[in-house]
Amino acid sequence: MTKGPAAVLTRLAQTGDGALALTFAGLAGAASLAAAAAALSRRRSARR
């Protein structure tokens, strides 16, 4: 069985709470985007 967000999404989908699963997926996506943006800005400022 998979672990992490995928497992949580699968469990939520099986219980029928699709709205909560979508919200969780959106939060996870936003968090990963923010982390990537922070890493990029850190790399850019380190080059200067």
C-alpha positions as CSV (number, residue, x, y, z in Angstrom):
1,M,0.0,0.0,0.0
2,T,1.2,3.5,-0.8
3,K,2.0,6.0,2.0
4,G,1.7,9.7,2.2
5,P,-0.8,12.1,0.6
6,A,-1.8,9.5,-2.1
7,A,-2.9,7.1,0.6
8,V,-4.9,9.8,2.4
9,L,-6.6,10.8,-0.9
10,T,-7.4,7.2,-1.7
11,R,-8.9,6.7,1.8
12,L,-11.0,9.9,1.5
13,A,-12.2,8.9,-1.9
14,Q,-13.3,5.5,-0.7
15,T,-15.3,7.1,2.2
16,G,-17.1,9.2,-0.4
17,D,-15.8,12.6,1.0
18,G,-14.7,13.9,-2.4
19,A,-14.8,17.6,-1.4
20,L,-12.4,17.0,1.5
21,A,-10.1,15.0,-0.8
22,L,-10.1,17.8,-3.3
23,T,-9.3,20.4,-0.6
24,F,-6.5,18.2,0.7
25,A,-5.1,17.8,-2.8
26,G,-5.3,21.6,-3.3
27,L,-3.5,22.3,0.0
28,A,-0.8,19.8,-0.8
29,G,-0.3,21.3,-4.3
30,A,-0.1,24.8,-2.9
31,A,2.4,23.8,-0.3
32,S,4.7,22.1,-2.9
33,L,4.4,25.1,-5.2
34,A,5.3,27.4,-2.3
35,A,8.3,25.2,-1.4
36,A,9.5,25.2,-5.0
37,A,9.2,28.9,-5.3
38,A,11.1,29.4,-2.0
39,A,13.9,27.1,-3.2
40,L,14.1,29.0,-6.5
41,S,14.3,32.4,-4.9
42,R,16.9,31.1,-2.5
43,R,19.0,29.8,-5.4
44,R,18.6,33.1,-7.3
45,S,19.7,35.2,-4.3
46,A,22.6,32.9,-3.6
47,R,24.0,33.5,-7.2
48,R,24.3,37.3,-6.6
